[in-house]
């Protein structure tokens, strides 16, 4: 169903100057290199533009979807029929004053980690190899080494569906392991205030190099992918191990569905071998989840979010069930 309502292109340009693009190939911006075409892509440059865009889209009754660097997104093969707001390089400012750091949500996380290292600030080394924007990292309370970025948050600025700007302290953000309130409240994170600790620059740099070397050893880098497909569940981790270990023990490494393949290097990664389609990825996700549940009694939960043509954001492991029930 086409959900793109009539909207004056001139008014869009006024709302988002220099940041409006039409008929965009989603596979060209997807880290998975999968997806159809987006009717309208809007790239705001500041919180005020995000607020104005959301307010006007709501007043027009126009559904829309929000993305960052796409590092955990799977776009539908049919494309996207609603306006798409992308928080990216046009909103990537970083200001460091002592141990306090003000960052726009579109900042590339590895760049932020490098800037913090150069400033002699420690605490964020664990995010140096995560290929995404800060907004997405905050939303997922992401990190590595079982750490979360939320432990260094002072406040988070966001914009709700009506275009109202919100500022919350870290406790109000509901940070837990790979969780925050932003996963369910429909708000767009636009800026973050972080506070880190002083450290020794060479020691920070050395730790980051170790982390990056370990990631190169463990994770596929040459083929397009979205990172970990399934979340690590602490209870399952203690009993069985991480998702990749459980998936590998069941013999899924190298399994293919068309152009989508479970990585030979790490079983919790699905790579695009050249012409993968979203439906092929969803098939693999379903098959893996069923097999792990059948043999371990544990239910894997997808970290990957499927973006439907109508702009619905669905956990990849739940797409089939939702389709069958609807």
C-alpha positions as CSV (number, residue, x, y, z in Angstrom):
1,X,0.0,0.0,0.0
2,X,1.3,3.4,-0.9
3,X,1.4,5.5,2.3
4,X,3.2,8.6,0.8
5,X,0.6,11.3,1.0
6,X,0.7,14.4,-1.2
7,X,3.5,16.7,0.1
8,X,4.8,19.8,-1.7
9,X,8.5,19.2,-2.5
10,X,9.2,22.9,-2.0
11,X,7.9,22.7,1.5
12,X,10.1,19.7,2.2
13,X,13.1,21.7,1.0
14,X,12.1,24.6,3.3
15,X,11.8,22.2,6.3
16,X,15.1,20.5,5.5
17,X,17.3,22.8,3.4
18,X,19.8,20.9,1.3
19,X,18.8,17.6,2.8
20,X,16.0,16.3,0.5
21,X,16.6,13.4,-1.9
22,X,14.1,11.4,-4.0
23,X,14.0,7.8,-5.4
24,X,17.0,6.8,-3.3
25,X,18.5,3.3,-3.7
26,X,18.4,1.9,-0.2
27,X,20.9,-0.9,-1.1
28,X,23.5,1.9,-1.7
29,X,23.2,3.2,1.8
30,X,22.5,-0.1,3.6
31,X,25.5,-1.6,5.3
32,X,24.0,-4.9,4.2
33,X,23.7,-3.6,0.6
34,X,20.0,-4.9,0.6
35,X,16.8,-3.0,-0.1
36,X,14.6,-1.4,-2.8
37,X,14.2,2.3,-3.3
38,X,13.0,5.0,-0.9
39,X,10.5,7.5,-2.2
40,X,11.9,10.4,-0.1
41,X,15.0,10.7,2.1
42,X,15.3,13.6,4.5
43,X,18.7,14.4,6.1
44,X,18.3,17.2,8.7
45,X,21.3,19.2,10.0
46,X,20.2,20.0,13.6
47,X,17.7,19.2,16.3
48,X,15.4,22.1,15.3
49,X,15.1,20.7,11.8
50,X,14.2,17.3,13.2
51,X,11.6,18.8,15.4
52,X,10.0,20.9,12.6
53,X,10.0,17.9,10.2
54,X,8.3,15.6,12.7
55,X,5.7,18.2,13.7
56,X,4.8,19.0,10.1
57,X,4.7,15.3,9.1
58,X,2.4,14.6,12.0
59,X,0.1,17.5,11.1
60,X,0.0,16.2,7.5
61,X,-1.0,12.7,8.8
62,X,2.1,11.3,7.1
63,X,3.8,8.2,8.6
64,X,7.6,8.2,8.5
65,X,10.5,6.2,9.5
66,X,13.9,7.2,11.1
67,X,17.2,5.6,10.4
68,X,20.9,6.2,11.2
69,X,23.8,4.4,9.6
70,X,21.6,1.4,8.9
71,X,24.0,-0.9,10.8
72,X,21.2,-3.0,12.3
73,X,18.5,-2.5,9.6
74,X,17.1,-4.8,6.9
75,X,15.2,-2.8,4.3
76,X,12.4,-4.5,2.4
77,X,13.1,-5.6,-1.2
78,X,10.0,-3.6,-2.2
79,X,11.6,-0.4,-0.9
80,X,10.1,2.3,1.3
81,X,6.9,4.2,0.5
82,X,7.0,6.7,3.4
83,X,9.4,9.5,4.1
84,X,12.6,8.5,5.7
85,X,14.5,10.7,8.1
86,X,18.2,9.9,8.3
87,X,20.3,11.1,11.1
88,X,23.9,11.0,9.7
89,X,26.9,13.1,8.7
90,X,24.9,16.4,8.6
91,X,24.4,15.9,12.4
92,X,27.8,14.7,13.5
93,X,29.2,17.6,15.6
94,X,31.5,16.8,18.6
95,X,32.5,19.3,21.2
96,X,34.9,18.3,24.0
97,X,35.4,20.4,27.2
98,X,37.4,18.7,29.9
99,X,35.7,15.4,30.6
100,X,32.3,16.5,29.2
101,X,31.5,15.7,25.6
102,X,28.5,17.1,23.6
103,X,27.8,15.0,20.5
104,X,25.1,15.1,17.8
105,X,23.5,11.7,17.2
106,X,24.7,11.3,13.7
107,X,28.4,11.1,14.8
108,X,30.1,8.0,13.5
109,X,31.0,5.9,16.6
110,X,34.6,4.9,15.5
111,X,35.3,8.6,14.8
112,X,34.0,9.6,18.2
113,X,36.1,6.9,20.0
114,X,39.2,8.3,18.1
115,X,38.4,11.9,19.2
116,X,38.0,10.8,22.8
117,X,41.3,9.0,22.7
118,X,43.1,12.0,21.3
119,X,41.6,14.1,24.1
120,X,42.9,11.6,26.7
121,X,39.4,10.5,27.8
122,X,38.9,6.9,28.8
123,X,35.8,4.7,29.2
124,X,34.6,4.5,25.6
125,X,37.4,2.3,24.2
126,X,35.0,-0.6,23.9
127,X,32.9,1.1,21.2
128,X,35.8,1.9,18.9
129,X,35.0,-0.9,16.4
130,X,31.2,-0.5,16.3
131,X,30.1,0.6,12.8
132,X,27.2,2.9,13.5
133,X,26.1,6.3,14.6
134,X,25.9,7.5,18.2
135,X,22.1,7.7,18.2
136,X,21.7,4.1,17.3
137,X,24.4,3.1,19.9
138,X,22.5,5.0,22.6
139,X,19.1,3.5,21.6
140,X,20.5,0.0,21.9
141,X,22.8,0.9,24.9
142,X,25.4,-0.7,22.7
143,X,29.0,-1.6,23.3
144,X,31.3,-4.5,23.3
145,X,33.0,-6.6,26.0
146,X,29.5,-6.8,27.6
147,X,29.7,-3.0,28.4
148,X,27.1,-0.4,27.4
149,X,27.5,3.2,26.4
150,X,24.7,4.3,28.8
151,X,27.1,4.1,31.7
152,X,28.8,7.4,30.5
153,X,25.6,9.3,29.6
154,X,24.7,12.4,31.4
155,X,21.7,13.5,29.3
156,X,20.0,12.5,26.0
157,X,18.2,15.0,23.8
158,X,15.4,13.6,21.6
159,X,12.4,14.7,19.5
160,X,9.0,13.0,19.9
161,X,6.4,12.3,17.2
162,X,4.8,15.7,17.7
163,X,8.1,17.5,17.3
164,X,8.6,18.3,21.0
165,X,12.2,18.3,22.1
166,X,12.9,16.2,25.2
167,X,15.9,16.1,27.5
168,X,16.4,13.1,29.9
169,X,19.0,12.2,32.5
170,X,20.7,8.8,32.2
171,X,18.4,7.2,34.9
172,X,15.3,8.4,33.0
173,X,16.6,6.7,29.8
174,X,16.0,3.2,31.3
175,X,19.4,1.8,30.3
176,X,19.8,-1.9,30.9
177,X,21.7,-4.6,29.0
178,X,21.2,-3.6,25.3
179,X,18.1,-1.7,26.2
180,X,16.7,1.8,26.6
181,X,13.3,3.5,26.5
182,X,14.2,4.8,23.0
183,X,13.5,1.4,21.6
184,X,9.8,1.7,22.2
185,X,8.9,5.4,22.8
186,X,9.1,6.5,19.1
187,X,11.5,9.4,19.8
188,X,14.5,10.4,17.6
189,X,17.7,10.8,19.5
190,X,19.4,14.0,18.3
191,X,22.2,14.8,20.8
192,X,24.0,13.3,23.8
193,X,26.0,14.6,26.7
194,X,28.7,12.2,27.8
195,X,31.1,12.3,30.7
196,X,34.2,10.3,30.7
197,X,37.3,10.0,32.9
198,X,40.8,11.4,32.2
199,X,43.2,8.7,31.0
200,X,46.7,8.2,29.5
201,X,46.4,8.6,25.7
202,X,48.9,5.8,24.7
203,X,47.2,3.4,27.1
204,X,43.8,4.2,25.6
205,X,45.2,3.9,22.1
206,X,46.8,0.5,22.9
207,X,43.5,-0.8,24.3
208,X,41.6,0.3,21.2
209,X,44.1,-1.3,18.9
210,X,43.7,-4.6,20.8
211,X,39.9,-4.4,20.5
212,X,40.1,-3.6,16.7
213,X,42.5,-6.5,16.1
214,X,40.2,-8.9,18.0
215,X,37.2,-7.7,15.9
216,X,39.2,-8.2,12.7
217,X,40.0,-11.7,13.8
218,X,36.5,-12.7,14.9
219,X,34.1,-10.8,12.6
220,X,33.6,-10.7,8.8
221,X,34.7,-7.4,7.3
222,X,35.0,-8.0,3.5
223,X,31.3,-8.9,2.8
224,X,28.4,-6.6,3.6
225,X,26.7,-7.4,6.9
226,X,24.8,-5.8,9.7
227,X,26.8,-7.1,12.6
228,X,25.3,-9.5,15.1
229,X,22.0,-10.9,14.0
230,X,20.8,-12.2,17.3
231,X,21.1,-10.5,20.8
232,X,23.2,-12.1,23.5
233,X,20.9,-13.1,26.4
234,X,22.8,-13.1,29.7
235,X,20.9,-16.2,31.0
236,X,21.5,-18.1,27.8
237,X,25.1,-16.9,27.8
238,X,25.7,-18.4,31.2
239,X,24.2,-21.8,30.3
240,X,25.0,-22.3,26.7
241,X,27.3,-19.4,25.5
242,X,26.8,-16.6,23.1
243,X,24.4,-16.9,20.1
244,X,27.2,-17.5,17.6
245,X,28.4,-20.6,19.6
246,X,25.0,-22.1,19.7
247,X,24.4,-21.5,16.0
248,X,27.8,-22.8,15.1
249,X,27.2,-26.1,17.0
250,X,24.1,-26.7,14.9
251,X,26.2,-26.6,11.7
252,X,24.9,-23.3,10.3
253,X,28.2,-21.8,9.3
254,X,28.3,-21.4,5.6
255,X,24.5,-22.2,5.1
256,X,23.1,-20.2,2.3
257,X,19.7,-18.9,1.2
258,X,20.2,-17.4,-2.2
259,X,22.7,-14.6,-1.8
260,X,22.5,-14.5,2.0
261,X,24.9,-16.7,3.9
262,X,25.8,-17.5,7.5
263,X,29.4,-16.3,7.8
264,X,32.1,-18.9,7.8
265,X,34.0,-16.6,10.2
266,X,31.2,-16.0,12.8
267,X,27.9,-17.8,12.9
268,X,26.0,-14.8,14.4
269,X,26.6,-12.9,11.2
270,X,24.7,-13.2,7.9
271,X,26.6,-11.8,5.0
272,X,25.5,-10.6,1.5
273,X,27.6,-12.6,-1.0
274,X,26.6,-10.3,-3.8
275,X,22.9,-10.2,-4.5
276,X,21.1,-11.1,-1.3
277,X,17.5,-10.2,-0.8
278,X,15.7,-9.3,2.4
279,X,13.4,-12.3,2.1
280,X,16.4,-14.6,2.0
281,X,17.9,-13.1,5.1
282,X,14.5,-13.5,6.9
283,X,14.4,-17.1,5.9
284,X,17.8,-17.8,7.4
285,X,16.8,-15.9,10.6
286,X,13.7,-18.0,11.0
287,X,15.5,-21.3,10.3
288,X,18.2,-20.5,12.8
289,X,15.8,-19.4,15.5
290,X,13.7,-22.6,15.1
291,X,16.7,-24.9,15.2
292,X,18.2,-23.2,18.4
293,X,14.8,-23.3,20.1
294,X,14.3,-27.0,19.2
295,X,17.7,-28.1,20.5
296,X,18.3,-25.9,23.5
297,X,14.9,-24.7,24.6
298,X,16.1,-21.1,24.4
299,X,14.6,-18.5,22.1
300,X,16.9,-16.3,20.2
301,X,15.8,-12.7,19.8
302,X,16.9,-10.8,16.7
303,X,18.9,-7.6,17.0
304,X,18.2,-6.9,13.4
305,X,15.2,-4.6,12.6
306,X,13.2,-5.2,9.4
307,X,11.9,-2.0,7.7
308,X,8.7,-2.8,5.8
309,X,7.6,-0.8,2.8
310,X,5.0,0.9,5.0
311,X,7.7,2.1,7.4
312,X,6.9,-0.5,10.2
313,X,10.0,-1.5,12.3
314,X,9.8,-5.1,13.2
315,X,12.3,-7.5,14.8
316,X,13.5,-9.7,12.0
317,X,12.6,-12.9,13.9
318,X,9.0,-11.8,14.3
319,X,8.2,-10.8,10.7
320,X,6.9,-14.1,9.5
321,X,4.6,-14.6,12.5
322,X,3.2,-11.1,12.1
323,X,2.5,-11.7,8.4
324,X,0.8,-15.0,9.1
325,X,-1.3,-13.5,11.9
326,X,-2.3,-10.4,9.9
